[in-house]
């Protein structure tokens, strides 16, 4: 579930150990045996590339193709959020001239939400996506083994299959794409009923009366906003002085203001010490002694790499202090022929990054042309309402490294399309070099910011100038028009 802001992360990928192989194999790819452990975005994308290059490919996956991203993380959470977004948009009906008397506009809106049906749809869509991925791999000739894989040395993978049998595959190249699991607290162990991780929310048949969300990062903020929109009374416990502490400050402050205006309780500078069941709900004790009660609590305090029992020590694969697999910019580990991709590597925990790492790994291993991973060009999105999308340098990083830059921020409310749609909360912010005019980064806060960030991503990736962006045609009226307008404003500041 967690997503991340590449703007707040150093663009230099962690280096692999010095013993990492200096180059790709020169053997004919058609004779190469590739074993991929993990069927999430990093794994299945890598498998497709390897098959396209002619290798013999086996994918080992315990739970289902697509991995956590499809089954318990990205696809389910964004489907749930889409339902919540529909209700949020319905609030604007009267303003747009639509009579919506049958839709509650405050807490009773929970009366129109059938959470059991919502979650059934969520899980059905996830299962369908997983089935589509399996079918695609099978059409491409990929062998699929259901079970848990582990390294048995640098060139062999042992698989404990679902039926209890054990099999093994020798490999010229191994890709480890095992992902991560939700981090828990020793004093707040999930029980799947009242104390929950984000993977367990979809088992609920009824909306929580009062949901305490512990953690105000991306995962916590997304679920807090979604459940508040569905009609749940939400308390967001944040250990920092604001929600989304790793994001653009203006964007985070706007989202927190929106949360509060919609009735959410945001407890800043409050750290949870424990959570326990009560007769009719949960009690969350804070480190200062205060107790927050609710019907349910969501523990959203990050993830841990799923590297335990993977045989990394046996194979000699280096791991970091946090338990992540150390890789370089082409996904190599410290052992020749072993690559890694996705959340288990400690890079940005995004499905798009995992997929790119997997594709890069196979291209490199099988001798195809490859461009090393460039984290500075990764666009990320937080699916709150409104959304927050970012790409390139963040303002904080530009300040921290003493870079000279110019910036402008245009409120979304000035955009004609936004006015037509009743949108008020949001903005477009651009950063550029004060002399060359090259676009360094950007932030979009708006409904569908995930779509609006793309032109800024192109500008960052191809080092376009603000004039390049300003002179491109945009549809009138369109939300993307604010990106071009921001570039036109920056033209006057570049010299």
N, C-alpha and C positions, 0 to 999 in steps of 0.2 A: 503493500500500500504506500509506503512512504515515497514521496517524491522529493527533489532537491533543487536548490537554486545554483546553477553553475556559476553565476556571477559572484557568489560568495566563496567559491572554491578555487584554490590555486590551479592554474591551467596546466601545470606540469604533473603528468601522471607519475605515481610512485614507481621508482626504478626497481627492476628485478635484481636479484643477487648478481654479483659480478660474473658468476659462472653461466649466465644465460647464453643460450646458443646465439652466435652472431648472425646467422642467416637461415633462410628457408632451405628445405630439402631440395636436392636437384634430381631426385628420382621421378620417374614417370608417375603422375598422380593416379593413373589407372591401376597401378600396383599397390597403392597406399591403402592401409587399413586405418580408419578413423573411428574412435569410440568416443561418444559424447555422453558424459554423465550429467543428466539434468535436461529436462525437456521444455524449459521455459524459453523466453525470447532469445536469450543468448545461445541456448542449445539447439533449438529447432532451426533458427536462422543459420547457424553454423553448419548444421547438417545439410541444409538445402544448397549452400555454397559448395560444400565438399562433394555432393553428388553432381552438381553442375560441372565440377572440375574432373569428374570421373572416378573419385575414390569410392571404396567400399565403406559404407557408413552404418554404424550401429548406434542407436540412441537408447540410453537407459534412463527410465523415469519411474519414480515410485508411485506417484499419485494420479497423474494424468497429463497428457500432452498440453503444453501451454504453461505448465507449472503454476506456482502461486500467482503469477501475474494474471493468468486467465481464470483460475479456479477460486482463489480466495483474496485476491488483491485488486489489481487495477480494474479488470472488467467488472467484477461485482460492485466495487465501491463506486465506480463512475456510473453504473446503471442505477444504483440507489440514489446517487446525487442527481441524476437526470429526473427522477421522479420528484425529488424535493424541489428541483429547479422549476418544474411545472407549477407547483403550488406557489412558489415565490412570484412567478410571473403573473399568476392569476390575481394577485393582490392589486395589480395595476388595471384590472378590468374597468372599474368605474371611471378612472381617469381617462381611459381610452373610449369611453362611451358604451361600455358593455355592462349590462346588468348581471351581476354575479352574486345576487342575494343568497343563492343556495350554497355558496362557498364561504366557510368561516374565515374570518380575517384575523383571529387571535387564537388562543390556545384550544378552543373547541374544534379547530380544524382537524384535530386528531380523529374526530368522529367520521370524517370522510376518507380516512386512510386505512386500508386493509393491509396491515404490514405482512400478514401471512401470504397474501397474494403478491405483494411487492417482492418479498424475498423469494417466493416460488419463481417469479419471472426472472429475478436476478440470477438464481442458480441455474435455471433452464438456459438462459443466454450464455452463461459461462460454460455449461456442458456442451452446448451446440458449437461454441467456438473451439473448445478442446477437440471435439469430434472432427471439425473441419481441418484442424492442424494435423491430426492423426491421418486423415484421409489423404491430405496433401503429401505427407512424408511417405506413406505407403505407395502412392502413385509414382513417386520419384525413386522408389526402390530402396528406401531406407529400412533396415531391420530395426524393429522396436522391441525392446525387452522391458517388461514391467517388473520392477524390483529396485533394490538399493544397490548401487554400485560403489566399489571402493578399489583403490589402487593396490595392486600386488606387485610392487616394484614400478619402475618407470615406463614399462611397455606392456602392461597387462592389467586388465580390469576384471575383478571378480564380481559377479552379480548374484545377490540373494533374491531369488525370484518370488513373486507373490504366492506361488503354489508350494513354497518351502524348499524347492530344489535350488541347487547352486550350479552356475555355469560360469564360464570365463571366456574372455575375448582378448587375443593378443592384438597389439596396436602399434602402428608406426607413429601415430599422433593421438593424443588424448586431450580432450577439452573438458575441463571441469566447470560446470555452470549450475551449481547446486543452490544458489540463492541464499535467502536469509529467512529467519523466523522472528516473530514478535518478541521483543525483549520484555521480560516480566520482572516484578519486584519480589524479593524473598518474602516480604511482608504483605503481599497482595497477590496471592497465587490465583490465577483464573480457574473458575469452576464450570464455565460454559453456561451458567444460568443467570447469575447476578454479577459476578466479577468476570469481565470479558476482555479478550483481545479483539482486534479488528477482524480476525478470521472467524470469530464465533458470533458476530452480530447477526448473521444471516439465518441463524437457528431460532431467532425470536419470532413468536407468532403474534405478539401484541406490542404496540409501542410502549417503551418505558414511560412511566409517569414523570420521573425526574432522573435524568441521566447526568452523572458526574463524569466528566472527561478529564483524565489526568494526563497532562501533556499538551502544550499549545504549539507544537511544531506542525508540520504539514498535515500529518495524519489526524492529529487531534483537532485541528482547525476545520478540516474538511468534514469530518463526521459530526463535530459540534454544530456546524452550520446546517448540515443536511437534516439532522434530527430536530433541530429547532424549527426548521421550515416545515417538517412533517407534523409538528404540533407537540413535541416533547419539551418539557421544561428542562433547560440545559444549564449546568454549571461547569464552566471551563476553568480548571485549576492550572495556572501557569507559574512556573518557578522563576520566570524572568519578569522584567518590568513591562513587557508587552507581548502580545501573541506574535507568532511567526518571527522569532528573534533573529533568524538568519536571513531574512528577506529585506528588500528595500524598505527603509524606515517609513517613508510616506505611504507606501502600499499597505504595510502592516498596521499603521495607525488608522488608515481608512477602514480596513476590514474590522478592526476592533471596534471602531465607532459604529459600523453597521451592525455588528453583533449586538452591541449594547442597545442600540436603537430598536432592535427587534425583540428585546426582552431577555436576552441571554445574560446570565450572571458571569462576569469575568473576574476571577480572583488572581490579581497580579502578585508577583513576588510571594507566592505561596507554594510550598513544596509538600507533596504527599509523603507521609511516613509509612502509612499502612492502609489497608482496606480489608474489611471483614463483613461477613454476613450478619444481618440482624433478623429478627422475627419476620419483618415484612419488607426487607430491602438490604441496603448496605450502609456502612458507616465508614467514611474516609477520614482518617486522622491526619492532620497536618503537623509539620515539625514544630510549629509554635503552640501546639496543643489544641487548636480549634478542631471541631469535628463537623464535617459536611455530610449530611444524610441524603439518600436518594433511593430510588427503586433499583437502579443498576449503576455500575461503574465501568467505564471503558479505560483500560490501561493502554495508553498510546505514547510510549517513551522510547520509540525507536526499535531497531532490529539487531539481531546478532547473526553472523554468518553461519550457514549450516555446514560447517567443515568438520565437525566431530565425527569420528569413525570413518573418515574418508581415506585413511592410509597415507596421509601426507608425510608423516615422519618416516614411514617405511620407504617411501619413494624419494625422500630427501627434498621435498618441496618446501621452500621457505614461506613462513607465515609472519604477519606483522604482530605487534603487541596486542592488537585488538582481535586477533584470530583470523584476520582476512588473508587471502592468498596474495602474495606480492607479485605484481606483474609490471611489465614495461608497456610502452605505447603501442606495441603490436600484440599484446596479450600473452607474451611469453612468461612463464614462471622461471624459477631458478634451475629447473631440470630440462635438459634438451628433449623436445618432443612433447612436453606437457604444457598446455595453455590453460588459461582460465578466463571466464567472462561473467559479468553480472554482479549482483549484490555481494557475492562471496569474495570479490576482489577489493572492496572498499572504495571503488570509484563512485561516481554519482549513482545513487540508487534509483535509476530510471530504466524503464523497459527499453526505451530507445537506445540508451547507452549500452545496455546488455546486448541487444541485438547487433549493434555496431561492433562491439568488442568480439562477438562470435564470428561475424563476417570477416573482420580483419584477421582474426586468428587463423581461420581456414585458408584465406587467401595467402597469408604469409607462409603457413606450413606447407602448402601445396604448390608454392612457387609462382603464384599469380601476382599481378601488380597490386600493390597495397599502399594506402595512405595511412600513416599512424594516427591514432586517436587524438582528436583536437577538442578538448573539453571546453575551450573558450567559445566554440561555435554551437554548443548544445543549448537548445531552447527547452525551458522547463515551464510547467504550468501547475498552479495550485487551483483545485476545483472548488473554490468557495463561491459565494454569490455576492458580489461579482468575482470573476476569476482574476488571478494574478499570473501574468506570463513574463518571463525574463529571458534575456540572451546577452552574451558578451560580458563586458566588464560591469560590475556594480559600482554605484557611486561610492560605497564604503571602501571598496578595494582601490579605486582611483585615488581616494583621499589618503588611504593608508600607505600607498607606495609613492605618494608625492607627485602624481601625474598631473599635468596641466590638462584641463578639459573645459568645455562649455556645455551647458545643459539647458533644456527648456522643458516645461511641463504644461500640457494643455488639458484643462478639465474636459471630461467627456460630455458634460452638460452643454458645452458650446457646439457640439457636433449636431448638424441638422437631423441626421438619421436617428441619433440617440433621442432627440426631442420627440420625434415621431413615435418612438417606441416607449417613451416614458422613462428613459434611463437617466439617472442623475449622478449616481455614485461611480467614480472612476476617473482615469486620466491616462494620457500617453506621455511618456518621458523619454527623451533621447539624450545620449552623451556623444560628444564628438571631439576630435582633436581641434584645438583652437586655431591652428595654422593650416594643416593639410585638409581639414574638414572631413576626415575619414570617420565614419560612424563606429563608435567604440562599443556601444551597447544600448539597451533600451528596456523599458518596463511598460507593460500595458495592464491596466486594471479596468476591466470591463466584462460584461457578459460576452462569452465567446472570445475572451482574450487569447485563448489557445489558437484561434484562427488568425487573429489580428497580428500576432507576433511574427508571422512568417515573412513578410517583407523586410522586417528589421533583421531577421535571421539571415536572409539573403545578403543584406547590406553588410553585416558583420563578416559573414563567410567569405565574401568576395571583395572586401575592403572598399566598398562603395563610399562616395562622399555624400554629404547632406544635399549637395546640388544634384547628384545622380538620383537620389530619392525624390527630391522636390520636383524635378522635371518630368517624372514618370506620371502618366495619366492615371487617375483614380476614378471610379464610378461616382457619380453624384446623384443622390446622396448615398454615402456609405460610411460605416464606422472606420474603415481603413483610410478614409480621407484625412483623418486626424494625424496619421503617421506622416503623410506628405506635408500637411500644414506645419507640423512640428519641425520638419526638415527645412521648410521655408523660413520659419522663425530663426533657426540656427544659422541660416545663410548670412544673416545680418551680424552674427557674432563671430564668424570665421573670417580671419584676415591674415 
